[in-house]
């Protein structure tokens, strides 16, 4: 098991990672963040709305499923949002440099780290 800070440091060790956060999607507040390049307070609040919208849409469609992760691909960055299976209402958020990151490996690493976070 790993603390939030240890988990954030592991996320930053992913090739191409610029910054990472653990976010409470109930309030949009940061529980922890690390790295540079993005205003993580603003990103936490904005991506909370992304998670809420996807959950609302899934409910409206009658989908009995859960989000593994949400990928947002920008011109120069990947943004990975991964709701925690073991802690409802909490998600991991990682920003990666698209030119340096291996998306498949990054998604796998985020999944592995998500399983180890201890609250």
N, C-alpha and C positions, 0 to 999 in steps of 0.2 A: 504494500500500500504506500501511497505517496501523498504528501500534503499538496495544497493548491500551488504553493510556490515551487515545489519540486516538479510538479506536473507542468507548470508553465515553462520552467527551464528545459524540460524534456521536449516540449513542443517547439521551443526556439532552436533546439538542436536539429530539427528536421531541416534537410537541405532546402534552402530558399526561404525559410521562415523569416518574416520581418517582425511580426508581433503576434501576441496571443492573449486570450482572456478567458475567464470563467465568468459567466453572466447568469443572473437570476432573471428568468423571463417573466416572472410575476411583476417585478418592479422595473426591469430594465437596468438595474444597477450592477456595476462591476463587483465581483467578489474577489477578483485579482486580475492583474494584467502585467505584461512584460513586453519589452521590445519597443521599437520606435517606427515612425512613418505614418501612423494613423491615429487620429484622436479617438482613443479607445472608449472614452465616456460617451461620445456621440455615436460611435459605431455600436456600442452595447445597446443603447436605446433604439437605434434604427433597426438593428437586426432582431431585436425583441419583436418588433412589429412584423418582420418577415416570418418569424416562427409562429406568431399568433395567427397571421393571415393564412398560412399553410394549414395549420390545425383547424381553423374555422372552415376552410374549403373542404378539407377531408371529411369533416363532420357533415357538412351540407351534402356531400356526395354519398354519404352513408358508408364510407370506407372504414372498415374495422382494422386499422393498421397503425403503425407508428413511423415516425421519420427516422431513418438511419442517419442521413446527413443531407444538408442543402449545400449545393455548390453554386457559387456565383463567379462567373468567368468574366473578367474585365480585360481590357487590352494589354495591361502589363501585370495584372495580379490575378491570383485565385483567392477566393474567400470561402473557407469551409466553416459551416455551422453544424455542430453535432450535438443534438440533445442527449443528455445522459440517461441511459436506460435505468440506472440504479438510483437516480436522484431526480424525481419529477420536478420540472420547472427550472432546471439548470441546463445550460448548454456551453459547449466549448466553441470558441471562435478563433480561427487562425487565418492570418493573411500571409500569402506566399508570393514571392517574386516569380512570375510566370516563366521568365527566361532561365531561372536556376532550379526550379522545383520539378520533381517528378511527381505528378499528381497522384498516380496510383499508390506509390510508396507513402506519400504524405497522408492520404486518406487512411491507409492501413495503420500508420503510426498514431494518428489521432484516435482511431478506434482502440488501439492497444492502450494508450495513455488514459482514455476515458474509463476503462475498466479498473484502473489502478488508483484513481483519485479517492482520497479519504476525507470525509468531512467531520 
